[in-house]
Amino acid sequence: MTVIPEPPAATRAVPLAHLAAGGRWRTEAMRSLAQPLLLWFTAGQGRITVAGVTRGYGVHNAVFIPAGTMHGFEMTRQVRGTALHIGPADAPPLPEAPQHLRVRETRAQQELTALIDAVQRELDGDAPAATRAMRHHLGLLGVWIERRMQDAAAAGPPRTDAAARLAARYTALVERELTMGRDVADYAAALGVTATHLTRACRAACGRGAHEILQDRLIFEARQLLRGTALPVKDVAARLGYGSAAYFSRAFHQHTGQSPRDFRASPRARGREGA
């Protein structure tokens, strides 16, 4: 399993408009979170990659991403909505698999917006029993997701192909073994396919090769460690499974255009992560 420590996270709601100012790597780079995430898009459009599969999103799309699921999404300044991070202590029963729900009914759209607003109101206020009230609203949110899943199932099972299924298995395996120094050939062997076949499947599913996905995921974690800790660069490299600090620094520079030390010193690196 991934051994990068992550502190327990509290429930919070972040306007998506705030994320665009944080730099593309803060939304587009592949990452996973230790808590469930619901993205509710109310304006704009783009592409989102979840578990190795890229799809378009638009107005009134709700995307639920379970904890530990690799994801990233395009974030333009035209996009509006909310990223709702659900704290482990607050989480109601939620789906185990990602869900991309295209919410066409006005009433369902209004219900979701009202539930998110109610959660935010309890988080921001100081009324008695605010935490308990917030958790009840999250429970209703879980019911809302369940009902929309039932609606989607009634319309027919989702269509997936072999490439998407393999890409999902690959990203899940990367999440489990991210810091073990594996390369694409190792992951391909564990999945019972060749590296060439794995790369072809990933490109078909999300437009990125298997190596690109792996490096993007590693570099995101590197940025997080450089931004959020005082670990020496050599210790960051070791924690992420790189064979040497020099190799890590070359990979980081190739991916970001900066050395690890320059990235750590830059003001933007010290900005708050949004989603």
C-alpha positions as CSV (number, residue, x, y, z in Angstrom):
1,M,0.0,0.0,0.0
2,T,1.0,3.6,-0.4
3,V,2.9,4.6,2.8
4,I,2.9,8.4,2.4
5,P,1.4,9.7,5.6
6,E,-1.6,11.8,5.4
7,P,-3.4,13.4,8.3
8,P,-7.1,12.7,8.9
9,A,-9.0,15.3,6.9
10,A,-12.1,17.1,8.0
11,T,-15.2,17.7,5.8
12,R,-14.9,20.8,3.7
13,A,-16.5,22.4,0.7
14,V,-14.2,24.2,-1.8
15,P,-15.7,26.4,-4.7
16,L,-14.2,25.0,-7.9
17,A,-13.5,28.6,-9.1
18,H,-10.8,28.8,-6.4
19,L,-8.9,25.9,-7.8
20,A,-8.1,27.4,-11.2
21,A,-5.9,30.0,-9.5
22,G,-3.8,27.2,-7.9
23,G,-2.0,26.1,-11.1
24,R,-2.9,23.3,-13.4
25,W,-1.0,20.7,-11.5
26,R,-3.3,21.1,-8.5
27,T,-6.2,19.7,-10.5
28,E,-5.0,18.0,-13.7
29,A,-2.1,16.0,-12.1
30,M,-3.0,12.4,-11.1
31,R,-3.6,12.1,-7.4
32,S,-5.7,10.3,-4.9
33,L,-7.1,11.4,-1.6
34,A,-7.6,9.8,1.8
35,Q,-11.2,10.9,1.9
36,P,-14.2,10.6,-0.5
37,L,-14.7,13.5,-2.9
38,L,-17.8,14.7,-4.7
39,L,-17.4,17.1,-7.6
40,W,-20.6,19.0,-8.5
41,F,-20.2,21.0,-11.8
42,T,-22.8,23.8,-12.3
43,A,-21.1,25.7,-15.2
44,G,-18.5,25.1,-17.8
45,Q,-17.1,21.8,-19.2
46,G,-13.9,19.9,-19.5
47,R,-12.5,16.4,-19.1
48,I,-12.0,14.3,-16.0
49,T,-9.9,11.2,-15.6
50,V,-11.0,8.8,-12.8
51,A,-9.4,5.3,-12.3
52,G,-7.5,5.6,-15.6
53,V,-10.6,6.5,-17.8
54,T,-11.2,10.0,-19.2
55,R,-14.7,11.3,-19.9
56,G,-16.1,14.7,-20.6
57,Y,-18.0,16.6,-18.0
58,G,-20.4,19.4,-18.3
59,V,-23.1,21.4,-16.5
60,H,-25.0,19.4,-13.8
61,N,-22.5,16.6,-13.7
62,A,-21.8,15.0,-10.3
63,V,-18.7,12.9,-10.0
64,F,-18.2,10.8,-6.9
65,I,-14.6,9.6,-6.3
66,P,-14.0,7.1,-3.5
67,A,-11.0,7.5,-1.2
68,G,-7.8,6.1,-2.7
69,T,-8.9,6.5,-6.3
70,M,-6.6,8.1,-8.8
71,H,-8.1,11.1,-10.6
72,G,-7.4,14.5,-12.1
73,F,-9.5,17.0,-14.1
74,E,-9.3,20.0,-16.4
75,M,-10.2,23.2,-14.6
76,T,-10.8,26.3,-16.7
77,R,-12.0,29.6,-15.4
78,Q,-15.4,29.0,-16.9
79,V,-16.0,26.0,-14.6
80,R,-18.1,26.6,-11.5
81,G,-19.3,24.2,-8.8
82,T,-18.1,22.7,-5.6
83,A,-15.6,20.1,-4.5
84,L,-17.0,18.5,-1.4
85,H,-14.4,16.6,0.6
86,I,-16.1,14.2,3.0
87,G,-14.1,13.6,6.2
88,P,-13.8,9.9,7.3
89,A,-15.4,10.6,10.6
90,D,-18.4,12.2,8.9
91,A,-18.9,9.8,5.9
92,P,-22.3,8.1,5.5
93,P,-22.5,4.8,3.5
94,L,-21.1,5.7,0.0
95,P,-20.4,3.8,-3.2
96,E,-17.3,1.7,-3.4
97,A,-16.8,2.5,-7.1
98,P,-16.5,5.9,-8.8
99,Q,-19.7,7.4,-10.2
100,H,-20.2,9.9,-13.0
101,L,-23.8,11.1,-12.8
102,R,-25.3,13.3,-15.5
103,V,-28.2,15.0,-13.6
104,R,-30.8,16.0,-16.0
105,E,-33.9,16.5,-13.8
106,T,-34.2,20.0,-12.4
107,R,-35.5,18.7,-9.1
108,A,-32.5,16.5,-8.6
109,Q,-30.2,19.3,-9.4
110,Q,-31.8,21.5,-6.9
111,E,-31.7,18.8,-4.2
112,L,-28.0,18.3,-4.6
113,T,-27.2,22.0,-4.5
114,A,-29.4,22.4,-1.4
115,L,-27.6,19.5,0.4
116,I,-24.2,20.9,-0.3
117,D,-25.3,24.4,0.8
118,A,-26.7,22.9,4.0
119,V,-23.4,21.1,4.7
120,Q,-21.5,24.4,4.1
121,R,-23.8,26.3,6.3
122,E,-23.2,23.9,9.3
123,L,-19.5,24.0,8.6
124,D,-19.4,27.8,8.7
125,G,-21.8,28.4,11.5
126,D,-21.6,27.9,15.3
127,A,-25.1,26.7,16.0
128,P,-25.6,24.0,18.6
129,A,-25.1,20.4,17.3
130,A,-23.6,21.8,14.1
131,T,-21.5,18.7,13.5
132,R,-24.4,16.3,14.1
133,A,-26.6,18.4,11.7
134,M,-23.8,18.4,9.1
135,R,-23.5,14.6,9.3
136,H,-27.3,14.2,8.8
137,H,-27.1,16.3,5.7
138,L,-24.2,14.1,4.4
139,G,-26.3,11.1,5.1
140,L,-29.0,12.5,2.9
141,L,-26.4,13.2,0.3
142,G,-25.5,9.5,0.4
143,V,-29.1,8.7,-0.2
144,W,-29.2,11.2,-3.1
145,I,-26.2,9.5,-4.8
146,E,-27.8,6.0,-4.2
147,R,-31.0,7.1,-5.9
148,R,-29.3,8.7,-8.9
149,M,-27.3,5.4,-9.3
150,Q,-30.5,3.5,-9.3
151,D,-31.9,5.9,-12.0
152,A,-28.8,5.3,-14.1
153,A,-29.0,1.6,-13.6
154,A,-32.6,1.6,-14.8
155,A,-31.4,3.2,-18.0
156,G,-29.0,0.4,-18.7
157,P,-25.6,-0.8,-17.5
158,P,-22.6,1.4,-18.2
159,R,-20.6,0.5,-21.3
160,T,-17.0,-0.3,-20.6
161,D,-14.4,-1.9,-22.8
162,A,-11.3,-4.0,-22.2
163,A,-9.0,-1.0,-22.4
164,A,-10.9,0.9,-19.7
165,R,-11.0,-2.2,-17.4
166,L,-7.2,-2.7,-17.7
167,A,-6.5,1.0,-17.2
168,A,-8.6,0.9,-14.0
169,R,-6.8,-2.2,-12.7
170,Y,-3.5,-0.5,-13.5
171,T,-4.3,2.7,-11.6
172,A,-5.6,0.7,-8.6
173,L,-2.3,-1.3,-8.6
174,V,-0.2,1.9,-8.8
175,E,-2.1,3.3,-5.8
176,R,-1.3,0.2,-3.8
177,E,2.4,0.0,-4.7
178,L,3.2,3.6,-5.6
179,T,6.3,3.9,-3.3
180,M,7.8,0.5,-4.0
181,G,10.0,1.6,-7.0
182,R,8.0,-0.4,-9.6
183,D,8.3,0.5,-13.3
184,V,5.7,-0.1,-16.0
185,A,7.2,-3.5,-16.9
186,D,6.7,-4.6,-13.2
187,Y,3.1,-3.5,-13.2
188,A,2.4,-5.1,-16.6
189,A,3.8,-8.4,-15.4
190,A,1.6,-8.3,-12.3
191,L,-1.4,-7.6,-14.5
192,G,-0.5,-10.5,-16.9
193,V,0.0,-8.3,-20.0
194,T,3.0,-6.8,-21.8
195,A,4.1,-3.3,-21.2
196,T,3.3,-2.4,-24.8
197,H,-0.3,-3.7,-24.4
198,L,-0.7,-1.9,-21.1
199,T,0.5,1.4,-22.6
200,R,-1.9,0.9,-25.6
201,A,-4.8,0.3,-23.2
202,C,-4.0,3.4,-21.1
203,R,-3.8,5.6,-24.2
204,A,-7.1,4.3,-25.5
205,A,-8.8,4.9,-22.1
206,C,-7.4,8.3,-21.1
207,G,-5.0,9.5,-23.7
208,R,-1.9,9.0,-21.6
209,G,0.6,6.1,-21.7
210,A,1.2,3.9,-18.6
211,H,4.6,5.6,-18.0
212,E,3.0,9.0,-18.2
213,I,0.4,8.1,-15.6
214,L,2.9,6.6,-13.3
215,Q,5.3,9.6,-13.5
216,D,2.5,12.1,-13.2
217,R,1.3,10.3,-10.0
218,L,4.8,10.2,-8.5
219,I,5.6,13.8,-9.3
220,F,2.3,15.0,-7.7
221,E,3.3,13.2,-4.5
222,A,6.8,14.7,-4.8
223,R,5.3,18.2,-5.1
224,Q,3.1,17.5,-2.0
225,L,6.1,16.4,0.0
226,L,8.3,19.3,-1.1
227,R,5.5,21.7,-0.4
228,G,4.2,20.3,2.9
229,T,7.3,18.9,4.6
230,A,10.9,19.8,5.4
231,L,12.2,16.5,4.2
232,P,15.6,16.7,2.4
233,V,15.3,16.0,-1.3
234,K,17.1,12.7,-0.9
235,D,14.5,11.6,1.6
236,V,11.7,12.6,-0.7
237,A,13.3,10.5,-3.4
238,A,13.7,7.5,-1.1
239,R,10.1,7.8,0.2
240,L,8.8,7.7,-3.4
241,G,10.9,4.7,-4.3
242,Y,13.4,6.4,-6.6
243,G,16.8,4.7,-6.7
244,S,18.8,7.9,-6.1
245,A,18.2,11.6,-5.4
246,A,19.9,12.4,-8.7
247,Y,17.5,10.3,-10.7
248,F,14.6,11.8,-8.8
249,S,15.8,15.3,-9.5
250,R,16.2,14.6,-13.2
251,A,12.7,13.2,-13.4
252,F,11.2,16.1,-11.4
253,H,12.9,18.7,-13.6
254,Q,11.8,16.9,-16.8
255,H,8.2,16.9,-15.6
256,T,8.0,20.4,-14.1
257,G,10.9,22.4,-15.6
258,Q,12.2,23.1,-12.1
259,S,14.6,21.4,-9.7
260,P,13.0,20.1,-6.5
261,R,14.8,22.8,-4.5
262,D,13.6,25.5,-6.8
263,F,10.0,24.2,-6.7
264,R,10.1,24.2,-2.9
265,A,11.4,27.8,-2.8
266,S,8.8,29.1,-5.2
267,P,5.8,31.0,-3.6
268,R,3.2,29.0,-5.7
269,A,4.5,25.8,-4.2
270,R,3.5,27.0,-0.8
271,G,-0.1,27.6,-1.9
272,R,-2.9,25.5,-0.4
273,E,-4.0,22.4,-2.2
274,G,-7.6,22.6,-3.3
275,A,-8.9,19.2,-4.4
